[in-house]
Amino acid sequence: MDDYGPPSVLRLAETDVPTPGAEQIRVTVRYAAVGPTDLAIRAGHLKGVFPGGPGTVLGFEAAGVVESVGHSAQDVAVGDEVAVFLPRLGGYAALAVADFWVPKPASVSWADAAALPASGEAAVRVLDQLAVSAGETLLVLGAAGSVGRVATQVAVARGVRVIAAVRPSDFDVVRGFGATPIDYHDLSVFSGEVDAVLDASGRSDLPAAIALAGGTDRVITLSDPRGPGLGVKLSDVVPDGVVPALREAMGRLASGELSLQSQVVVPLAEAADVHDKLASGSLRAKALLEI
Ligand SMILES: NC(=O)c1ccc[n+]([C@@H]2O[C@H](COP(=O)([O-])OP(=O)(O)OC[C@H]3O[C@@H](n4cnc5c(N)ncnc54)[C@H](OP(=O)(O)O)[C@@H]3O)[C@@H](O)[C@H]2O)c1
């Protein structure tokens, strides 16, 4: 990133090779995934929350081969194939330094491995924070998105009944996950009660969702800035929970329990074009940058 601003602030450039710290690894990146938070950081909407501005390398998730290992890093060796979660960014690069990683099973494609970490971590984290258990009813707002679909499928696998708020054209997608679809444009069509709400859209009718849950105690949003004002917790990364969450999500992906979004793969040099298409809504797919 040359600066905060439109997609054109993203350009391919040489930068210093980051050095892994004692408990970190450095990875030769095969694919890096693009997520909606990347667009918000680039545009300058999250100043103070994430680093940005000149010299920032975006990217919360990637997959590649371990190239260097910090002297205290455990259970990992040069040459291992891994997926990495990068809460301090740096994925859109040939080399990325990671605090958190999970082995990439041979049965998982490189593209899926790169597409999973951020959404898998967030989905499992919020399900655990909501403490939703088998037999309970969970409303997932944005259940066809990256995080929402992982949360929906993990919840169903844990025996939770999921009401999935999606656009009508995605009803069959979430039915395929074992969830009950409702139109996210009008949550009032659902007449029952729910035990908990996971907002994985950031743009939902939160007041209506709170009403369905009978209060805010078990309502969590991942990104709606109106959440705290409504008494809804805005979830953030819990470092101790990251690796267990990554392991659960990767395990379920490897065993065929998870189906990810459709993907489009483009060269790293086309990151700006991908941001442009995602921002305009002309691309509805998980974008992966091939390094
Ligand atoms: N706090 C954290 O740690 C954390 C971590 C990961 C992600 N996030 C944030 O969580 C959000 C979801 O991330 P993501 O990667 O899953 O994004 P995504 O793939 O773009 O999914 C967002 C979903 O929200 C849906 N949506 C749009 N308008 C809606 C509405 N009015 N009601 C309900 N759903 C609606 C979208 O549906 P359509 O496709 O039909 O438009 C889409 O499926 C983003 O805001 C992201 O920045 C936060």
The ligand as an SDF file (V2000), in Angstrom:
LIG
                    3D

 48 52  0  0  0  0  0  0  0  0999 V2000
  -13.6300   -9.1070   14.0370 N   0  0  0  0  0  0  0  0  0  0  0  0
  -12.9550  -10.0620   13.4080 C   0  0  0  0  0  0  0  0  0  0  0  0
  -12.0640  -10.6940   13.9820 O   0  0  0  0  0  0  0  0  0  0  0  0
  -13.2990  -10.4030   11.9820 C   0  0  0  0  0  0  0  0  0  0  0  0
  -12.7310  -11.5220   11.3710 C   0  0  0  0  0  0  0  0  0  0  0  0
  -13.1190  -11.8640   10.0800 C   0  0  0  0  0  0  0  0  0  0  0  0
  -14.0290  -11.0660    9.4080 C   0  0  0  0  0  0  0  0  0  0  0  0
  -14.5360   -9.9560   10.0180 N   0  0  0  0  0  0  0  0  0  0  0  0
  -15.5580   -9.1360    9.3610 C   0  0  0  0  0  0  0  0  0  0  0  0
  -16.7140   -9.9580    9.3020 O   0  0  0  0  0  0  0  0  0  0  0  0
  -17.4850   -9.6310    8.1590 C   0  0  0  0  0  0  0  0  0  0  0  0
  -17.6990  -10.8860    7.3320 C   0  0  0  0  0  0  0  0  0  0  0  0
  -16.4770  -11.3010    6.7600 O   0  0  0  0  0  0  0  0  0  0  0  0
  -16.5090  -12.2960    5.5200 P   0  0  0  0  0  0  0  0  0  0  0  0
  -15.1150  -12.5430    5.1350 O   0  0  0  0  0  0  0  0  0  0  0  0
  -17.4040  -13.4460    5.8150 O   0  0  0  0  0  0  0  0  0  0  0  0
  -17.2240  -11.3790    4.4270 O   0  0  0  0  0  0  0  0  0  0  0  0
  -18.0610  -11.8090    3.1520 P   0  0  0  0  0  0  0  0  0  0  0  0
  -17.5720  -13.1040    2.6250 O   0  0  0  0  0  0  0  0  0  0  0  0
  -18.1270  -10.6220    2.2730 O   0  0  0  0  0  0  0  0  0  0  0  0
  -19.5180  -12.1020    3.7580 O   0  0  0  0  0  0  0  0  0  0  0  0
  -20.3690  -11.1020    4.1930 C   0  0  0  0  0  0  0  0  0  0  0  0
  -21.7490  -11.6300    4.0180 C   0  0  0  0  0  0  0  0  0  0  0  0
  -22.6970  -10.6830    4.5240 O   0  0  0  0  0  0  0  0  0  0  0  0
  -23.8280  -10.7720    3.6800 C   0  0  0  0  0  0  0  0  0  0  0  0
  -24.7220   -9.6130    3.8010 N   0  0  0  0  0  0  0  0  0  0  0  0
  -24.7380   -8.4780    3.0770 C   0  0  0  0  0  0  0  0  0  0  0  0
  -25.7400   -7.6930    3.4850 N   0  0  0  0  0  0  0  0  0  0  0  0
  -26.3720   -8.3440    4.4720 C   0  0  0  0  0  0  0  0  0  0  0  0
  -27.4780   -8.0640    5.2900 C   0  0  0  0  0  0  0  0  0  0  0  0
  -28.1530   -6.9300    5.1800 N   0  0  0  0  0  0  0  0  0  0  0  0
  -27.8490   -8.9860    6.2070 N   0  0  0  0  0  0  0  0  0  0  0  0
  -27.1640  -10.1510    6.3530 C   0  0  0  0  0  0  0  0  0  0  0  0
  -26.1020  -10.4660    5.5890 N   0  0  0  0  0  0  0  0  0  0  0  0
  -25.7150   -9.5830    4.6710 C   0  0  0  0  0  0  0  0  0  0  0  0
  -23.2590  -10.9240    2.3230 C   0  0  0  0  0  0  0  0  0  0  0  0
  -24.2440  -11.4510    1.4820 O   0  0  0  0  0  0  0  0  0  0  0  0
  -24.3020  -11.1350   -0.0840 P   0  0  0  0  0  0  0  0  0  0  0  0
  -23.1630  -11.8810   -0.6750 O   0  0  0  0  0  0  0  0  0  0  0  0
  -25.6350  -11.6580   -0.4390 O   0  0  0  0  0  0  0  0  0  0  0  0
  -24.1640   -9.6350   -0.2500 O   0  0  0  0  0  0  0  0  0  0  0  0
  -22.1140  -11.8900    2.5640 C   0  0  0  0  0  0  0  0  0  0  0  0
  -22.5140  -13.2210    2.4130 O   0  0  0  0  0  0  0  0  0  0  0  0
  -16.7090   -8.5550    7.4030 C   0  0  0  0  0  0  0  0  0  0  0  0
  -17.2400   -7.2990    7.7730 O   0  0  0  0  0  0  0  0  0  0  0  0
  -15.2940   -8.7000    7.9330 C   0  0  0  0  0  0  0  0  0  0  0  0
  -14.5900   -7.4700    7.8480 O   0  0  0  0  0  0  0  0  0  0  0  0
  -14.1880   -9.6220   11.2820 C   0  0  0  0  0  0  0  0  0  0  0  0
  1  2  1  0
  2  3  2  0
  2  4  1  0
  4  5  1  0
  4 48  2  0
  5  6  2  0
  6  7  1  0
  7  8  2  0
  8  9  1  0
  8 48  1  0
  9 10  1  0
  9 46  1  0
 10 11  1  0
 11 12  1  0
 11 44  1  0
 12 13  1  0
 13 14  1  0
 14 15  2  0
 14 16  1  0
 14 17  1  0
 17 18  1  0
 18 19  2  0
 18 20  1  0
 18 21  1  0
 21 22  1  0
 22 23  1  0
 23 24  1  0
 23 42  1  0
 24 25  1  0
 25 26  1  0
 25 36  1  0
 26 27  1  0
 26 35  1  0
 27 28  2  0
 28 29  1  0
 29 30  1  0
 29 35  2  0
 30 31  1  0
 30 32  2  0
 32 33  1  0
 33 34  2  0
 34 35  1  0
 36 37  1  0
 36 42  1  0
 37 38  1  0
 38 39  2  0
 38 40  1  0
 38 41  1  0
 42 43  1  0
 44 45  1  0
 44 46  1  0
 46 47  1  0
M  CHG  2   8   1  16  -1
M  END
$$$$
